């Protein structure tokens, strides 16, 4: 392939992204707004796990652009029955933990979602993004964004390796408030998702290369000194 660099022929990275949080916090609405540019006020719990695929372009070091494919999974109403399949979590690159800013309990529930995710994702160092939805209803707010870290980390009874501080890269950038009614608001979330996923993949340990002794097939094998 004269004149074509290996870098140019590399496929675009594909990230598995899961949206987690209590029923009704707006996970499906966020995904619908991002992919279909559509929002509906009529809440209807989705049935059956599913994913939709789209792509975003992010700018990396040296102002180079990378197109990233996002495979966005929705719990699809299963959370109401505590029936999330382990396969739903497996192989996830980025988990988006969604809460409702008007519902204090939905924030506290993120600990349970976080713990379940880490137990079943089977990924060494997944990225986490925390999103407070329904900022358009600020007059009904029950939790401020400044409280989120203390609510999730303070007094945390999870084992040390399940500490939010271990997985949230930057509390200033990776806790966001949005409204699923505005595309730009949601686009910022998924752009950050792509950045986190690509960075996590780059930091992951590379497979160890196994060395092999070479054999010159043109050489005659050494003669045995055995008399038998």
C-alpha positions as CSV (number, residue, x, y, z in Angstrom):
1,X,0.0,0.0,0.0
2,X,2.4,2.6,-1.3
3,X,1.7,6.1,0.0
4,X,-0.9,5.0,2.6
5,X,0.1,5.2,6.2
6,X,-0.8,2.5,8.7
7,X,-2.4,5.2,10.9
8,X,-4.7,6.3,8.0
9,X,-5.9,2.7,7.6
10,X,-6.7,2.1,11.2
11,X,-10.5,1.6,11.8
12,X,-12.4,4.2,13.9
13,X,-12.5,3.1,17.6
14,X,-15.8,1.7,18.7
15,X,-16.9,2.2,22.4
16,X,-19.6,0.5,24.3
17,X,-21.4,3.0,26.4
18,X,-24.1,2.1,29.0
19,X,-26.7,4.5,30.5
20,X,-27.4,3.6,34.1
21,X,-29.8,5.0,36.7
22,X,-33.3,4.7,38.2
23,X,-36.3,4.4,36.0
24,X,-37.6,7.8,34.9
25,X,-34.4,9.9,35.3
26,X,-34.3,10.5,31.5
27,X,-31.8,8.0,30.1
28,X,-33.9,7.1,27.1
29,X,-34.7,10.7,26.4
30,X,-31.0,11.7,26.5
31,X,-30.2,9.0,24.0
32,X,-33.1,9.9,21.7
33,X,-32.2,13.5,21.7
34,X,-28.6,12.8,20.9
35,X,-29.2,10.3,18.1
36,X,-32.6,11.3,16.7
37,X,-32.7,15.0,17.8
38,X,-36.1,14.3,19.3
39,X,-37.6,14.7,22.8
40,X,-41.0,13.7,24.1
41,X,-42.6,14.6,27.4
42,X,-44.6,11.4,27.3
43,X,-42.8,9.0,29.6
44,X,-43.0,5.3,28.6
45,X,-40.7,2.8,30.1
46,X,-38.9,0.9,27.3
47,X,-39.1,-2.8,27.2
48,X,-36.1,-5.1,26.5
49,X,-32.4,-4.1,26.4
50,X,-31.2,-2.4,23.2
51,X,-28.5,-0.2,21.8
52,X,-28.2,2.4,19.1
53,X,-25.0,3.4,17.3
54,X,-23.8,6.8,16.2
55,X,-20.5,8.6,15.9
56,X,-18.8,11.8,17.2
57,X,-15.6,13.5,16.2
58,X,-13.2,14.6,18.9
59,X,-10.0,16.6,18.7
60,X,-6.9,15.1,20.3
61,X,-3.3,16.1,20.7
62,X,-1.8,18.1,17.9
63,X,-5.4,19.2,16.8
64,X,-5.9,15.8,15.1
65,X,-9.5,14.7,14.7
66,X,-10.7,11.2,15.5
67,X,-14.1,9.8,14.6
68,X,-15.4,7.6,17.4
69,X,-18.2,5.2,17.1
70,X,-20.5,5.0,20.1
71,X,-22.6,2.0,20.8
72,X,-25.1,3.4,23.4
73,X,-26.9,0.9,25.5
74,X,-30.1,1.6,27.4
75,X,-31.3,-0.4,30.4
76,X,-34.7,-0.3,28.6
77,X,-36.9,-0.4,31.7
78,X,-35.4,-3.6,33.2
79,X,-34.2,-1.6,36.2
80,X,-37.8,-1.5,37.5
81,X,-37.6,-5.2,38.0
82,X,-34.0,-5.5,39.2
83,X,-33.4,-7.7,36.2
84,X,-30.4,-6.2,34.4
85,X,-28.6,-8.9,32.6
86,X,-24.9,-9.3,33.3
87,X,-24.3,-9.3,29.6
88,X,-25.6,-5.8,29.5
89,X,-22.6,-4.6,31.5
90,X,-19.9,-6.8,30.0
91,X,-17.2,-5.1,28.0
92,X,-18.4,-1.5,28.7
93,X,-15.8,1.2,28.0
94,X,-17.8,4.1,29.6
95,X,-20.7,4.1,32.0
96,X,-22.9,7.2,32.2
97,X,-24.6,7.3,35.6
98,X,-27.8,9.4,35.3
99,X,-29.8,11.0,38.1
100,X,-32.7,13.4,38.3
101,X,-31.9,16.8,39.9
102,X,-35.4,16.9,41.3
103,X,-35.1,13.5,42.9
104,X,-32.6,13.2,45.8
105,X,-33.0,9.4,46.0
106,X,-32.0,8.9,42.4
107,X,-28.5,10.3,43.4
108,X,-28.1,7.9,46.3
109,X,-29.1,5.0,44.0
110,X,-26.0,5.7,41.8
111,X,-23.9,3.9,44.5
112,X,-25.9,0.7,43.8
113,X,-25.7,1.1,40.1
114,X,-22.0,1.8,40.3
115,X,-21.3,-1.3,42.4
116,X,-23.3,-3.6,40.1
117,X,-21.6,-2.2,37.1
118,X,-18.1,-2.8,38.5
119,X,-19.0,-6.3,39.5
120,X,-20.1,-7.3,36.0
121,X,-18.4,-5.2,33.4
122,X,-15.2,-7.3,33.4
123,X,-13.1,-4.2,32.3
124,X,-10.0,-3.3,34.2
125,X,-10.3,0.4,34.2
126,X,-13.7,1.7,32.8
127,X,-14.4,5.4,32.7
128,X,-17.4,6.9,34.6
129,X,-19.4,10.1,33.8
130,X,-22.1,11.3,36.1
131,X,-25.0,13.3,34.7
132,X,-27.8,15.2,36.4
133,X,-30.8,15.5,34.1
134,X,-33.8,17.8,34.1
135,X,-31.9,21.0,34.7
136,X,-34.9,22.7,32.9
137,X,-36.8,22.1,36.1
138,X,-34.3,23.9,38.4
139,X,-37.2,25.4,40.5
140,X,-37.9,21.8,41.7
141,X,-34.2,21.0,42.3
142,X,-33.5,18.8,45.3
143,X,-29.7,18.4,44.9
144,X,-26.9,20.7,43.8
145,X,-24.0,19.6,41.5
146,X,-21.6,20.7,44.2
147,X,-23.0,18.0,46.5
148,X,-22.6,15.1,44.2
149,X,-19.1,14.0,45.1
150,X,-19.8,14.2,48.9
151,X,-23.0,12.2,48.5
152,X,-21.3,9.5,46.5
153,X,-17.9,9.3,48.2
154,X,-18.5,10.6,51.7
155,X,-19.3,7.7,54.1
156,X,-19.0,5.3,51.2
157,X,-19.3,1.7,52.5
158,X,-18.1,0.2,49.2
159,X,-14.8,-1.7,49.2
160,X,-11.8,0.5,48.3
161,X,-11.5,-0.8,44.8
162,X,-15.1,0.4,44.2
163,X,-14.4,3.9,45.3
164,X,-15.8,6.6,42.9
165,X,-12.6,8.6,43.2
166,X,-10.8,5.7,41.6
167,X,-12.9,5.8,38.4
168,X,-14.1,9.4,38.0
169,X,-11.1,11.0,36.2
170,X,-12.0,14.6,36.9
171,X,-14.8,15.7,39.2
172,X,-14.9,19.1,37.6
173,X,-15.4,17.8,34.0
174,X,-17.1,14.5,34.6
175,X,-20.1,15.6,36.6
176,X,-22.5,17.4,34.4
177,X,-26.0,18.8,34.5
178,X,-28.1,18.7,31.3
179,X,-31.6,18.8,30.0
180,X,-32.6,16.2,27.5
181,X,-34.8,18.8,25.9
182,X,-31.7,20.6,24.4
183,X,-29.5,18.8,21.8
184,X,-26.4,20.9,22.6
185,X,-26.6,20.0,26.3
186,X,-26.7,16.3,25.5
187,X,-24.0,16.5,22.8
188,X,-21.5,17.8,25.3
189,X,-22.1,14.7,27.4
190,X,-21.4,12.3,24.6
191,X,-18.4,14.2,23.3
192,X,-16.9,13.8,26.8
193,X,-17.9,10.1,26.7
194,X,-15.9,9.7,23.6
195,X,-12.9,11.5,25.0
196,X,-12.9,9.4,28.2
197,X,-13.3,6.1,26.3
198,X,-10.4,6.9,23.9
199,X,-8.2,8.0,26.8
200,X,-9.0,4.9,28.8
201,X,-8.2,2.6,25.8
202,X,-4.9,4.4,25.2
203,X,-3.9,3.9,28.8
204,X,-4.8,0.3,28.9
205,X,-1.9,-2.1,29.1
206,X,-0.9,-3.5,25.7
207,X,-0.8,-7.3,25.2
208,X,2.6,-8.8,25.8
209,X,4.4,-9.9,22.7
210,X,5.7,-13.4,22.9
211,X,9.1,-14.0,21.4
212,X,10.0,-17.2,19.4
213,X,13.3,-18.7,18.4
214,X,13.8,-18.7,14.7
215,X,14.6,-21.8,12.8
216,X,16.6,-21.7,9.5
217,X,14.9,-24.2,7.4
218,X,17.8,-24.2,5.0
219,X,20.2,-25.6,7.5
220,X,20.7,-29.3,8.0
221,X,19.8,-30.4,11.5
222,X,22.8,-31.2,13.7
223,X,23.9,-34.8,13.6
224,X,23.2,-36.8,16.7
225,X,26.2,-38.2,18.7
226,X,24.0,-41.0,19.9
227,X,25.2,-44.5,18.8
228,X,21.8,-46.1,18.9
